[in-house]
Each structure stands twice: as C-alpha cells, then as structure tokens.
C-alpha cells in the first residue's frame, strides 16, 4: 500500500479516461478541468508513465492507460458497492424486515408491536404479509437464498420446521377449534351446535397436501362428515371477518383470535381442538442475525410466545 497512488488522482484519471475528456470528467465530478489536469499530471509523475496524449482541445489514451482502464473501472465499482454496504449498516442498523402469513402478521404480531417499540424505540419494523410463508407439504424446504432474495431478516413460517440452515425455533402450535359469533351459538354446546351452520373455510390450510379443515375436525371427533357445506375464503383474515359478521362457524386458533374471544366477538362452540402437525416457526439467516436489531426482534418473538428458555428448562 505504500506504493499505492493517491485515490483521488486515480479516481480523476478513471473518469477522464472513461469519458475521453477532461471537460466531461470535470462536469461529472463537479470540479474544474484544471483540477482534472492537475491530478492526472500528479498521477503520471507518481507512476512515471504518460497516461494521455494531449492534442489541441482533446486527449487520447496511451497504451498504458487503455490497458489499465477496464480493471480500474471495475475496481472503483467494487469499491463503491463496498462503501454502500458499509453505509447501509449505519443507515439501516435499526431497520428489520419481517414477513409472516397474513393472519399471523395481523392478529399476532401487530397487536404486540408496541411492546417491541417500547424495548427498541428507535427501531423500524418493516412488516410484510405473504401466503408464500406457508409450506405446501412436508417436503417443502426453505433456504438461506430464499430469504436473502426476498430481503427478509426474520420470517415467521407456517410449516413443518424443515429449515436446517435458518435456525428454526417453534413459536406456536396450530390447534384449531370451532368459533362463531355469539348470536349463532345455540343453547346447545359442542358438536350439536354446528348442525345447520355454514362452515367457513380458510383456504390457506386447505391448499396443503395434508389439509386441515372441517372434514378432518369431524373425523377426529368420530363423526361421519357426509356432505359438508363449506364457504371458502382466500386467507384467514377474510374467513375471520365472515365469522365475526355471523356468516358461519370457523375453525380457528385461540392464540390468533384471542382479541375477538376476549371482546366477545367470537365464542368457542366446542372445546375440542384439531391438533395439526404444522406450527409457526421463526427463521433467520446467520447473516441477518449478525445485525443486532434482527436478533433482538427474533428474541422478542420467542419471548412473546413464551418459548425463549424452553430448551434450557
């Protein structure tokens, strides 16, 4: 490095050589043509070789300059990307990008976010909701490249936990019970109360190769399903709104619908949960967790789920 020429002289030369003009280089760098000429001459003196042939009102490159320009240009581009990466760590050190299934993002993460902001008041959580966070089957594999390509620091995945490179931790089990609006609940509790009610269906779960829905719930209770009248909705949020509006009974999670249950907007018709093999997992890349804010958000999720110290207990 002791024989490395001044960086400013190299940068002025690179622009002048690329544009083939001291005037154009001066405009790009917002300096005077005389400043470009001065730095180029200093670089030529430092290296002991001519870089430009001066003509009347124009310049041309010497063989030495032509040979060095491609690698020098590439080097400055690489240097620029490195500087931007360093800058991004400073500018976005408190930004964490999070992605989860729409129902989980809306009904579990959002109502609790104020507690994370109380812990990290300068943080900025960029929360995304996507059905792509739901596994199709047991063979579904999520890798580091998937999260990096989507720009996700922390993801909550509804699936089977097959994420070996993403340090998966189980957040919540997916246990489903029949729910409905209070006005639909008859004086008869349990399965009898479901007779005659439209059955609302969250298609997020029926898209799976191992579906979890009303057919599976009735079979688990030992009842012949026969023909089911199901009203299907594209995601859990739509199905939830239909249930609150009194349009039928919904298989839902107590954990995700706690606010509606506490407010009396929904009631449990039959306390017989359908236990599924799927669960909500928090996953992250090792690179993301090198950023403290991503690690803090992941830790907070686990604490909220009451599972942070489970492995050590």
KOLKOLMI-257619 format. One line per field, with one value per residue (C-alpha): chain; z, y, x; residue in one letter; residue number from 0. Coordinates in nm, 4 decimals, padded with zeros to 6 digits, m for minus. Example, Ala and Ser with C-alpha at 12.3 -4.5 7.8 and 13.67 -1.06 7.14 Angstrom:
BEGIN
cadena = A,A
up = 00.7800,00.7140
north = m00.4500,m00.1060
east = 01.2300,01.3670
residuo = A,S
num = 0,1
This chain:
BEGIN
cadena = A,A,A,A,A,A,A,A,A,A,A,A,A,A,A,A,A,A,A,A,A,A,A,A,A,A,A,A,A,A,A,A,A,A,A,A,A,A,A,A,A,A,A,A,A,A,A,A,A,A,A,A,A,A,A,A,A,A,A,A,A,A,A,A,A,A,A,A,A,A,A,A,A,A,A,A,A,A,A,A,A,A,A,A,A,A,A,A,A,A,A,A,A,A,A,A,A,A,A,A,A,A,A,A,A,A,A,A,A,A,A,A,A,A,A,A,A,A,A,A,A,A,A,A,A,A,A,A,A,A,A,A,A,A,A,A,A,A,A,A,A,A,A,A,A,A,A,A,A,A,A,A,A,A,A,A,A,A,A,A,A,A,A,A,A,A,A,A,A,A,A,A,A,A,A,A,A,A,A,A,A,A,A,A,A,A,A,A,A,A,A,A,A,A,A,A,A,A,A,A,A,A,A,A,A,A,A,A,A,A,A,A,A,A,A,A,A,A,A,A,A,A,A,A,A,A,A,A,A,A,A,A,A,A,A,A,A,A,A,A,A,A,A,A,A,A,A,A,A,A,A,A,A,A,A,A,A,A,A,A,A,A,A,A,A,A,A,A,A,A,A,A,A,A,A,A,A,A,A,A,A,A,A,A,A,A,A,A,A,A,A,A,A,A,A,A,A,A,A,A,A,A,A,A,A,A,A,A,A,A,A,A,A
up = 00.0000,00.0467,m00.3367,m00.3966,m00.5661,m00.4142,m00.4535,m00.5687,m00.8534,m00.9595,m00.9477,m01.1581,m01.4109,m01.4314,m01.5146,m01.7619,m01.9346,m01.9481,m02.0921,m02.3084,m02.1997,m01.9157,m01.9567,m01.9378,m01.6371,m01.4661,m01.5223,m01.3839,m01.0756,m01.0301,m01.0399,m01.2913,m01.5944,m01.4427,m01.1324,m01.3531,m01.5419,m01.2182,m01.0681,m01.3907,m01.4136,m01.0493,m01.1179,m01.4257,m01.2219,m00.9430,m01.1802,m01.4162,m01.7276,m01.9586,m01.9476,m02.2042,m02.5321,m02.5319,m02.8606,m02.9406,m02.7358,m02.6918,m02.5359,m02.6239,m02.4132,m02.4164,m02.4316,m02.0548,m01.9858,m02.2197,m02.0564,m01.7011,m01.7534,m01.7512,m01.4259,m01.2688,m01.3632,m01.2184,m00.9055,m00.8419,m00.8936,m00.6397,m00.4006,m00.4420,m00.3605,m00.0530,00.0688,00.0139,00.2099,00.4990,00.4782,00.4799,00.8091,00.9553,00.7965,00.8449,01.1555,01.3330,01.0410,01.0455,00.7621,00.8798,00.6817,00.8032,00.6925,00.6733,00.9665,01.1941,01.0920,01.1503,01.4566,01.6467,01.5565,01.5044,01.8378,02.0224,01.8283,02.0829,02.3311,02.0895,02.0226,02.3981,02.4118,02.0950,02.0465,01.7528,01.5603,01.2345,01.1701,00.8037,00.8282,00.5190,00.4909,00.2376,00.1779,00.0466,00.4126,00.4219,00.3421,00.0798,00.2254,00.4457,00.1653,00.1480,00.2131,00.2792,00.2402,00.3035,m00.0608,m00.0393,00.2450,00.1015,m00.2389,m00.0749,00.1508,00.4674,00.8009,01.0115,00.8849,01.0673,00.8739,00.8946,00.8227,00.9400,01.0514,00.7603,00.7522,00.8569,00.7577,00.9157,01.2879,01.3133,01.6504,01.7144,01.8137,01.8286,01.7640,01.5188,01.7195,01.5719,01.7478,01.6151,01.6632,01.5751,01.6567,01.9852,01.8108,01.6209,01.9309,02.0330,02.3843,02.2883,02.3145,02.1370,01.8056,01.8053,01.7854,01.4475,01.2817,01.0287,01.0412,00.7322,00.7767,00.6942,00.5490,00.5368,00.2048,00.3405,00.5177,00.2504,m00.0050,00.1831,00.0706,00.4239,00.4629,00.7980,00.7846,00.8866,00.7379,00.9464,01.2573,01.2340,01.1641,01.4723,01.6790,01.5356,01.3268,00.9711,00.7701,00.4807,00.2536,00.4091,00.3257,00.3215,00.2324,00.1239,00.1704,00.0225,00.3563,00.7292,00.7602,00.5192,00.6925,01.0309,00.9182,00.7857,01.1214,01.3154,01.0806,01.1761,00.8424,00.9881,01.2077,01.1630,01.2615,01.4208,01.6648,02.0134,02.0037,01.6842,01.7705,02.1354,02.0851,01.9290,02.2012,02.4801,02.3259,02.2905,01.9113,01.8878,02.1172,02.1223,02.0121,02.1010,02.3093,02.1015,01.9181,01.5915,01.6591,01.3417,01.2546,01.1400,01.3603,01.3335,01.3269,01.3381,01.0916,01.0055,00.8138,01.0037,00.8142,00.9290,01.2899,01.2747,01.2804,01.6431,01.5561,01.3728,01.6646,01.9087,01.7078,01.6846,02.0602,02.1257,01.9165,02.1159,02.4437,02.3367,02.2574,02.5988,02.4490,02.4676,02.7523,02.6754,02.5651,02.8846,03.1216
north = 00.0000,00.2347,00.2394,00.2941,00.6310,00.8835,00.7597,01.0980,01.1063,00.7544,00.8421,01.1569,00.9576,00.6828,00.9298,01.1249,00.8038,00.6675,00.9890,01.0670,01.4295,01.6434,01.8735,01.5858,01.4420,01.7810,01.8020,01.4518,01.5160,01.8735,02.0204,02.2328,02.0910,02.2395,02.0222,01.7133,01.8087,01.8723,01.5340,01.3466,01.5114,01.4255,01.0625,01.0464,01.1849,00.9357,00.6360,00.7587,00.6963,00.9099,00.8317,01.0789,01.2224,01.5906,01.7196,02.0551,02.0681,01.6896,01.3991,01.0339,00.7386,00.5907,00.2112,00.2108,00.3939,00.1724,m00.1411,m00.0247,00.1337,m00.1787,m00.3154,00.0285,00.0924,m00.2452,m00.1727,00.1563,m00.0115,m00.2791,m00.0135,00.1792,m00.1286,m00.1958,00.1612,00.1415,m00.1823,m00.0181,00.2857,00.0681,m00.0867,00.2609,00.3968,00.0835,m00.0647,m00.0261,m00.1473,m00.5064,m00.6582,m00.9241,m01.1482,m01.3714,m01.5333,m01.2616,m01.3847,m01.4246,m01.0887,m00.9044,m01.0782,m01.1832,m00.9582,m00.6214,m00.6122,m00.6781,m00.4453,m00.1645,m00.3812,m00.4240,m00.0498,00.0105,m00.2021,m00.0563,00.2901,00.3804,00.0601,00.0440,m00.2820,m00.3350,m00.5999,m00.7895,m01.0364,m01.3179,m01.6592,m01.7657,m01.8193,m02.1295,m02.4706,m02.6762,m03.0122,m03.1875,m03.1822,m02.8015,m02.6650,m02.3032,m02.1967,m01.9006,m01.7919,m01.7666,m01.5144,m01.3204,m01.2942,m01.1531,m00.9188,m01.0725,m01.0564,m01.2552,m01.4710,m01.6499,m01.9666,m02.1853,m02.5305,m02.8386,m02.6893,m02.8173,m02.5181,m02.6572,m02.3533,m02.0943,m02.1767,m02.2555,m02.2150,m02.3190,m02.0290,m02.1591,m02.4815,m02.4733,m02.6091,m02.5299,m02.5083,m02.4196,m02.0494,m01.8367,m01.5102,m01.5200,m01.4792,m01.8045,m02.0054,m02.2026,m02.3149,m02.6493,m02.6555,m02.8807,m03.0524,m03.0309,m02.6532,m02.6858,m02.8579,m02.6322,m02.3693,m02.2743,m02.3872,m02.1167,m02.2381,m02.0685,m02.1836,m02.1222,m02.4577,m02.6494,m02.5713,m02.8084,m03.1648,m03.2585,m03.0293,m02.9250,m02.8334,m02.9261,m03.2755,m03.3548,m03.1982,m03.4014,m03.7193,m03.6558,m03.6311,m03.9637,m03.8190,m03.9082,m03.5894,m03.6669,m03.3673,m03.0513,m02.7031,m02.5075,m02.1428,m02.0924,m01.7762,m01.6955,m01.6272,m01.6364,m01.2659,m01.2899,m01.6003,m01.4286,m01.1248,m01.3549,m01.5347,m01.2063,m01.0971,m01.4078,m01.5840,m01.9213,m02.1203,m02.1034,m02.3369,m02.1011,m02.0726,m01.9364,m01.7768,m01.5861,m01.4923,m01.4042,m01.0415,m01.1427,m01.4017,m01.1565,m00.8889,m01.1302,m01.1054,m01.4810,m01.7754,m02.1328,m02.3703,m02.6926,m02.7134,m02.9969,m02.8798,m03.0243,m03.0847,m03.0348,m03.1295,m02.7764,m02.4915,m02.1369,m02.1189,m01.8173,m01.8433,m01.6179,m01.6309,m01.6188,m01.3015,m01.1299,m01.2237,m01.0501,m00.7325,m00.6740,m00.5410,m00.8642,m01.0741,m00.8575,m00.8912,m01.2679,m01.2893,m01.0718,m01.3011,m01.6011,m01.4202,m01.3207,m01.6826,m01.7825,m02.0191,m01.8391,m02.0509,m02.3709,m02.5657,m02.4793,m02.5557
east = 00.0000,00.2977,00.3389,m00.0336,m00.1014,m00.3463,m00.7035,m00.8339,m00.5811,m00.6802,m01.0491,m00.9994,m00.7967,m01.0600,m01.3378,m01.1205,m01.0089,m01.3625,m01.5091,m01.2005,m01.2373,m01.1064,m01.4090,m01.6593,m01.4763,m01.4852,m01.8624,m01.9218,m01.7082,m01.8301,m01.4768,m01.2857,m01.0989,m00.7824,m00.8333,m00.8633,m00.5461,m00.3567,m00.4490,m00.3694,m00.0276,00.0403,m00.0556,00.1672,00.4588,00.3900,00.3773,00.6478,00.4403,00.2248,m00.1463,m00.2805,m00.1619,m00.2569,m00.3956,m00.5455,m00.8679,m00.8793,m00.6903,m00.6377,m00.5264,m00.1801,m00.1408,m00.0712,m00.3965,m00.6015,m00.4640,m00.5362,m00.8790,m01.1049,m00.9654,m00.9514,m01.3160,m01.4188,m01.2183,m01.3975,m01.7339,m01.6403,m01.5160,m01.8418,m02.0516,m01.8407,m01.8843,m02.2618,m02.2760,m02.0913,m02.3187,m02.6298,m02.5225,m02.5162,m02.8342,m03.0438,m02.8899,m03.2257,m03.4417,m03.5665,m03.7702,m04.0167,m04.2508,m04.5338,m04.8582,m05.1306,m05.3403,m05.0381,m04.8910,m05.2187,m05.3624,m05.0486,m04.7544,m04.9267,m05.1164,m04.7893,m04.5591,m04.5938,m04.4047,m04.1154,m04.1056,m04.1032,m03.7897,m03.6322,m03.7884,m03.5615,m03.6329,m03.8263,m04.0114,m04.0993,m04.3699,m04.4824,m04.7709,m04.7485,m04.9021,m04.5609,m04.4666,m04.6920,m04.5402,m04.7175,m04.6146,m04.3602,m04.1037,m04.1074,m03.7587,m03.6725,m03.3086,m03.0825,m03.1049,m03.4862,m03.4772,m03.1830,m03.3501,m03.6655,m03.4669,m03.6176,m03.4334,m03.6812,m03.9670,m04.2471,m04.3172,m04.6293,m04.4972,m04.3167,m03.9835,m03.7746,m03.5398,m03.1998,m02.9913,m03.2204,m03.2002,m03.5746,m03.7472,m04.1059,m04.3290,m04.6863,m04.8693,m05.1577,m05.4523,m05.7937,m06.1316,m06.4794,m06.5561,m06.8586,m07.0321,m07.2294,m07.5647,m07.5054,m07.4219,m07.7293,m07.8137,m07.6664,m07.2908,m07.0457,m07.0852,m07.4640,m07.4366,m07.2634,m07.5560,m07.7159,m07.4429,m07.2428,m06.8844,m06.6302,m06.3036,m05.9628,m05.8153,m05.4642,m05.4946,m05.6832,m05.4094,m05.1791,m05.1175,m05.2233,m05.5253,m05.6653,m06.0308,m06.3806,m06.3622,m06.0552,m06.2084,m06.5295,m06.3332,m06.1181,m06.4386,m06.5581,m06.8433,m06.9333,m06.8901,m07.1169,m07.1648,m07.0230,m07.1449,m06.8207,m06.7738,m06.4123,m06.2075,m05.8683,m05.6989,m05.7593,m05.8371,m06.1313,m06.2646,m06.2319,m06.4326,m06.7040,m06.7203,m06.7439,m07.0228,m07.2195,m07.1929,m07.0984,m06.8608,m06.4850,m06.2033,m05.9556,m05.6692,m05.7321,m05.3859,m05.4568,m05.8158,m05.7630,m05.8678,m06.2003,m06.2648,m06.1824,m06.4049,m06.6953,m06.6981,m06.6416,m06.7123,m06.5809,m06.8560,m06.6771,m06.3605,m06.2220,m05.9117,m05.7920,m05.4231,m05.2220,m04.8660,m04.7938,m04.6751,m04.5465,m04.1649,m03.9352,m03.6447,m03.3496,m03.0249,m02.6976,m02.6057,m02.9257,m02.8630,m02.5253,m02.7320,m02.8358,m03.1817,m03.2740,m03.1534,m03.3492,m03.6702,m03.6313,m03.5661,m03.8708,m04.0933,m03.9778,m04.0341,m04.3846,m04.4579,m04.3238,m04.0701,m03.7357,m03.5991,m03.7906,m03.4833,m03.2947,m03.5817
residuo = X,X,X,X,X,X,X,X,X,X,X,X,X,X,X,X,X,X,X,X,X,X,X,X,X,X,X,X,X,X,X,X,X,X,X,X,X,X,X,X,X,X,X,X,X,X,X,X,X,X,X,X,X,X,X,X,X,X,X,X,X,X,X,X,X,X,X,X,X,X,X,X,X,X,X,X,X,X,X,X,X,X,X,X,X,X,X,X,X,X,X,X,X,X,X,X,X,X,X,X,X,X,X,X,X,X,X,X,X,X,X,X,X,X,X,X,X,X,X,X,X,X,X,X,X,X,X,X,X,X,X,X,X,X,X,X,X,X,X,X,X,X,X,X,X,X,X,X,X,X,X,X,X,X,X,X,X,X,X,X,X,X,X,X,X,X,X,X,X,X,X,X,X,X,X,X,X,X,X,X,X,X,X,X,X,X,X,X,X,X,X,X,X,X,X,X,X,X,X,X,X,X,X,X,X,X,X,X,X,X,X,X,X,X,X,X,X,X,X,X,X,X,X,X,X,X,X,X,X,X,X,X,X,X,X,X,X,X,X,X,X,X,X,X,X,X,X,X,X,X,X,X,X,X,X,X,X,X,X,X,X,X,X,X,X,X,X,X,X,X,X,X,X,X,X,X,X,X,X,X,X,X,X,X,X,X,X,X,X,X,X,X,X,X,X,X,X,X,X,X,X,X,X,X,X,X,X,X,X,X,X,X,X
num = 0,1,2,3,4,5,6,7,8,9,10,11,12,13,14,15,16,17,18,19,20,21,22,23,24,25,26,27,28,29,30,31,32,33,34,35,36,37,38,39,40,41,42,43,44,45,46,47,48,49,50,51,52,53,54,55,56,57,58,59,60,61,62,63,64,65,66,67,68,69,70,71,72,73,74,75,76,77,78,79,80,81,82,83,84,85,86,87,88,89,90,91,92,93,94,95,96,97,98,99,100,101,102,103,104,105,106,107,108,109,110,111,112,113,114,115,116,117,118,119,120,121,122,123,124,125,126,127,128,129,130,131,132,133,134,135,136,137,138,139,140,141,142,143,144,145,146,147,148,149,150,151,152,153,154,155,156,157,158,159,160,161,162,163,164,165,166,167,168,169,170,171,172,173,174,175,176,177,178,179,180,181,182,183,184,185,186,187,188,189,190,191,192,193,194,195,196,197,198,199,200,201,202,203,204,205,206,207,208,209,210,211,212,213,214,215,216,217,218,219,220,221,222,223,224,225,226,227,228,229,230,231,232,233,234,235,236,237,238,239,240,241,242,243,244,245,246,247,248,249,250,251,252,253,254,255,256,257,258,259,260,261,262,263,264,265,266,267,268,269,270,271,272,273,274,275,276,277,278,279,280,281,282,283,284,285,286,287,288,289,290,291,292,293,294,295,296,297,298,299,300,301,302,303,304,305,306,307,308,309,310,311,312
